[in-house]
Amino acid sequence: MSRLYMAVLALAAVACGTQPGPGNFQKFASSDAGQKRIAAWVSTPNNPIDQRVEALVAVASAGFPGKIRGMLDTAKDREDLAEKTATALADRLVKAGSEPASIALLREAVLGALTYVPDARKAPIQKTVADWAFAGLTLDSTDEAVKKQVEPRIEPMQMQALGAAGTAGAAILVRHGFDVVRMSQYILSIPDPAAHLRLLEAFKRLQALPDVAIPLPHLELVGKIKDVRAATYLLDLSLDPKQESDVRAAAFNEAARLMDDPAIRAGDLEGILTRLDKMMASQEPDDRWSGANYLIVVKGLEAMPRVMAGLKDDGIYPNATEDPMKSMVDFCKSTLFKVAKGAEAGPVIENLLKSRNRVHQALGVICTKASEDPAKGTLLAPLARSGVNLLPVLGTKMTLGALATNAKEGLQMVSEVAADVAAKRMDESDAKLMRFAILVDLTETGRAYRKAVADRFKEDRK
């Protein structure tokens, strides 16, 4: 029956003075005057609630879903009325067939009424709509099947209204590449670990497609899944030689953020450790240093034997993107000494210095210097005259003896800075700049070293 014909009937009913009531609401639902009478009838709490629901459903079915909210707004018992109305409309929606226009009107009405339902009572209605919208679909469905079914049933911007009930459907959309960012953000906004793991599985399947390039924002979304399995997946991507370098780097950065989280480190770490060991076995020196740092972050000093085993003396370190000396300074200062408190670092440094592996020896010297503990200077004495060539380790032509001398002199200067601070000849902010200038210069000795430190301090202080 056409809306025009229904409108004529509604006008006739109003003109004849007929009042809306059970069984004749549809006669009033299509005209402005009739809707005003229905609104008055709905807002009267003495009228039975089931009949008021019937009136609201009639208005929605007549093609005016937007009027539902206004009518509910005036009802004193709007929450109960909205719940029953949304339930009735959802049941009708499920049986509405496949005509897009009819589906859209009922869907708008359901979601409009749902806004007045208390959060604690929304779930059954949300489930009805979500189950209908995604009925029979899974992560294994074809792109065509998902698009054909879901597109007329619900719009992406409406998924949020389905709460937790819609997250499984949203994961299906992500799996097939539909509105990935919006759907992922929606799923992650729901505090449901199981839903987050479904999202992870959706991303895995989407990103495994051979013809799909991985957008970097998608990796950021995976990084928001607070689960150790997200970290292991990101590490796998970072190790995958088939991925572009920017994807591999971004994947590792997101994995690193997860590994920095104590809650993640409290879980089963075997998967993470296995992948970090693979990084240590890489022929890419930057991968080795990343693996070394995060083995310590994840397992503490217990991981030091794994780190030492991975830092092979095979001459690849000068090929790194990052300066090998900076990598060593960062490992000592930003990783090792954050984990090893006080005297705990001593045995670690001694084991490095005693090794015959040049990478270990150089790292031991630099960590001794980075400790800023002048008392550790005695550890360097046996190496002071070593002619061991560190070019394959540091990418700079220098000997182990020269590096040890630099470290010993650096610790002496650190001691002098401490004395200046104690005597109030230098404030702490300047002392911090001076200690940094001392630490990062690893090649100079004697007067040239002191001059380089003074020049760096002067520049940094500007």
Secondary structure, DSSP 4 states (H G I P E B T S, - for coil): --HHHHHHHHHHHHHTTPPP-TTTHHHHTTSHHHHHHHHHHHT-TTS-HHHHHHHHHHHHHTT-THHHHHHHHT-TTHHHHHHHHHHHHHHHHHTS-S-HHHHHHHHHHHHHHHTTS-GGG-HHHHHHHHHHHTTT--TTS-HHHHHHHHHHH--GGGGGGGGGGGHHHHHHHHHTTSSHHHHHHHHHHS--HHHHHHHHHHHHHHHTSTT----HHHHHHHTTS-SHHHHHHHHHHHH-TTS-HHHHHHHHHHHHHHHT-HHHHTS--HHHHHHHHHHHT-S-HHHHHHHHHHHHHHHGGGGHHHHHHHS--SS-GGGSSS-HHHHHHHIIIIIIHHHS-GGGHHHHHHHHHH-S-HHHHHHHHHHHHHTT-GGGGGGGGGGTT---B-HHHHSSS-BHHHHHHHHHHHHHHHHHHHHHHHTTSS-HHHHHHHHHHHHH--S--HHHHHHHHHHHHHHHH-
